[in-house]
């Protein structure tokens, strides 16, 4: 697989959404940085979306496994 450098991606959030991200990251072991928490939440959201879009039993099971794996990674996040 080809290595691709990370890209800079800036975003403005409503204060309420930033507060929700901060609340979420306080529940994660080892309090990840806000940027790390946002990346984890984006990954979780994409995995959840893929799960909801899965077609057929095999796709559903694979999507469920991927979602559960992503949830596990988010719960054990230790930062970058």
N, C-alpha and C positions, 0 to 999 in steps of 0.2 A: 504494500500500500504506500502510495506517495505521501510524504510529509507535507503538510500545509501549515504555514505559520498562522497563528491566531490573528484574527482581525479585530480592530477596535470597533466597538458598537456602543454608541452612547444612546441613552434613553432618558426621557423625563417622565417621572411618575407623579401621580397625585399623592399628596402627603398620606392619605389614608391607605393607599396601596403599599407605600414604603413602610408604614407602620405594621401592616400585615406581614410583610417580608421579615421585618425585624422580630415580630412575635414568633414567626415560624423558626427563624434561625436560633432563637433562644431555647427552643425545644430540642434542637439538634445537639448531640454530644460535641464538645469542644468548640462551641460558638464560631461557626464559619464567618468569614468576612461577608459583608453585604453583597459584593459582586459574586462571590462563590455561591451564596445562598440563591441569588437570582438565577445563576446558571443551572443549579440543581433543580429549581422550580420549573424552569423552562424545559429541562429534560423530562421531568415528571409529567408536565403538561403534554408534551409531545408523545410520550409513551402512553398516557391515558387516552389521548386522541386516537392513536393507532389501535389501541384496544377496542375503542368504541366503533371503529371503522372495519374491524376484522370481519371477513366473510368466510363462512364455513367453519366446521369444527376444528380442523387442523390449524387454520389461521388464527382462530380464537384462542386455542391452547398456546400457540407460540406467542401471540400478542400478550396473553395473560402472564406467561413466564417472563417475558421481557419487562412487563410492567412491574411485576413482583421483584425482579432483580434490581430495577431502577429504584424502587422504594427502599430496598435493602441498602443500596449504596447511599441513598440520601440519609437514611437513619444513622449510618456509620461515618458520615462525612467528617473529615478531620481538617478541612480547609484545602488550599492548593498544594 
